């Protein structure tokens, strides 16, 4: 099968490291969570003094109730693709034009309808000109030059997106801990107030990231609230994203092996309510709504065990957009689509880079694999596609993934699963019990003894009625050597004998045997087989003439 170059070349797992410099003093007392202004900020701060959120806006006299109604409409805007930018385009460029060309300007006219722009290096350490956090931009970086010019990276991004009819959200990584392995990204408050952290270098939690902020501390929640409020007051964003997946370590109880207590769950819900109320009040003041998106684990039970009561947040209309998945996928996409229908919110799958190792990762990082994941998500009823950690604006996927009809005529590589279940266990003791999807990969292979059968399921966005007549479908099983006694059925359709090629048994699948959605794959090993057979991966290739 002909493959396009791997998308992995466009994925930056850690981004470009910024040299963190503390330009503000962190207050120690509870309730004083804002970092003090540094000299470089003063001129802009004085020109942009915020007005506190009020019930009515100055122009239309709009109320909070108006905002609640208007965001019900705004949340359903078409978003074929949401492009997530981690903000690391703010370091090396020398000019505004270079900054925009690096990741953003080439997207104009593509399927990207919405930009989520993150400025978080770690919680409280940001590259935009925040009044409530420390500045992570060293002198000589583009982010620093923007501030010297009286603007910043977030303001430039908002202006560009609006000029080009692209919706733009500011993304807050709710407890980003890249500073765990890179001290230059660590804000001063974490060193000055270790009592506000989940752990210490000597006493690390299960998730290892001891630098995680402890959201049971009122000081931490106030800090987060003020960072978010500052953006809502001073930037013309269409919405904000609360990215809970960065990182899933919020309270000590689950971090050290338990499940979140009622008090911990209530503390986070209180913060989310405060942010929702503030965003609606600020929307009324400016005359248009501020939407709230959240990136969450795709399991209500798993999220709650971590202290994130997504079900209550949905019931109380605290979010407008739900993005599911990230380090892991726990349920079929239909599970989350069902939640969206029940509570009236659009749902988007987070298509993150694969965290498998070696060739298993490379196979899942091709353009064909991203096409397959998008086709599967569209078939499940998703409202659009959210792509995480892919930054090359010239990648063909930006002009393909947002159109399910276009995808039908393109080659794809489907897998049983695209991420491992490792992170489900890393962030929550016993987290594997929440995995509700089949898994087949080198970490969790299929093992057959002579005379036995086993089965799995693979989700597909194609069938015989949608594929071009010239399309070929090949099912591939990764094995150590040729296995003549192996028989395979797809949806009870027996396949002809396979051929061994380069570590794979390959079987031709009639397009008519496929169904859109879940496809059952049954594998049997003859009783006279020489020994145990291990299938370490399964790939369904749809080959189209392009």
C-alpha positions, 0 to 999 in steps of 0.5 A: 500500500502506498503511504504518504509521508508520516504526519509524525514529522509535523508533530512536536511532542514538547514544542520549542522550549522557552526560557521562562523568566519571572516578570511578576511577583506571586502573592503568597496570601490566599485570595491574592492570586495575581502576579504583580505587574512588571515594567514591560507590561505597564504601558499596555496594562494602563491602556487596557484597564478592564471593566468588571463583568456586569449584567448588561452590555454598553451597546445592546443592553444585553443581559446574562440571560441574553448571553445564555440564549446566544451561546446556545446558537453560537455553539452550533457554528460549523467547525469542520476542523479545530486546529489546536496551536500550543503557542510555540510559534511565539519563540523563533520568528523574527517578524509578525509575518513570519509568526503567522506564516509558521502555522496560521496564515496557510490555513486560510481557505482550508477546512480549519474553521476554528483556532484554539490558541494556547499560551500556557507553558505551565500553570501560571506561566504564559506567553501572552501579556497576562496581568494574572500570571508570569511571563514565559517569554524571554527577551529576543523571542517573538512573544517578547517583541510583540509585548515591546510593540504594545501587543502580544501573540494572543492579540495578534492571533485573534486579529488575524483569525477574525480578519479571515473569518476564523473563530478563535479560542484562547486555550488554557491547559488547566494543570500543564506540568511540562515544568516537571522535566524542564525547570525553565518553564516552572513559574516562581509561585511553585517554588515559593509555595510548594504547599500548593502542589500535589507532591514534592521531588521526594514524594511523587504521585502516581502520575509522576508530575509532582509539580501539578497544582493542587486544586483543593487549595483555594489559592490555586483555584483563585489563581486559575479564575483570575488568569481566565478572567483577565483573558475574557476582559481584555481579548476579543476571543470567541471563546475559551478552552479549559483543556483538562487533559493537560494534565490529568492530575488535579487532586491528591486523593486520586493522584496517590491511588484513590478516587476523588472525594466529594469535597474535591469534586465540589471544589472543581465544580465551584471553579467551573461555575465561577468561570461560566458566570464570569464569562456570561457576565463579560459577554453581556458587557461586550455584547456577544457571548464567550463560549466555553469548550472543555477537553475531557476524558470520554468517560463520565465515571473516569472523569469523576474519579479524577475530580472532574464532574462532567455530568453535572457540568453538562446538566448545568449548561456550564460548557458549550463545546465538548472535546473528548479524548487525548492521551487515551480513548476509553469509549466508542465515539458514539458514547460521547456523541450520545452525551452531546445529543442528551445535553445539547452540545456539539462534540469533537474527537481529539485526534492526538499523535500516537504514543505507541512505540516504533513501527506501531507508532509510525503506522498510526501517524500516516496521513492514511491513518488520520483519514481513517480516524476522521472517517470513523469519527464522522460516521459516529456522528461527531460535529467536526474534527479536533486535531492536537499536536499537528502543526504543519499548516501545509499538511494535506489533512487540513483540506481533507479531514473536514469533509466526510464525502471527500474522505470516502474516495481517499486511501485510509489505514484503520486500526483497532485502537490508535492510542495505548491504554497506558495513560488510563492507568497512569493517571488513575489507579485501576483506570483500565477498568474504564476502557470500553473499546477493544484493544489490539496492538503490540502492548495488548496482542491477540494470542491464539492457541491451536484449535482456538478462536478469538475476535475483535472489532474495528470501526470503519467509515466505509462500506461497499456503497461508499467506496469507489468501484476500483478500491481495494480492501486488505486486512493485515495481521502482524505475525512473526512468520507465515501461519497457514492454518489461520482463518479470518472472518469479517462480519461472518464473511469468510476470507480467502487464504492469506499470503505472508508478506514482510511480517504480515498475513494479508487477506483481501476483503470484499468491499461488500463485507464491510459495514460503516461503524463496527466491524467484527473480525474473527480469527481462528487457528487450526487444531493442527497448528505447530504452536501458539500464534501472537497477532501483535497488530491489525490493520485494515487498508482501504486503497483508492486511486488518487 
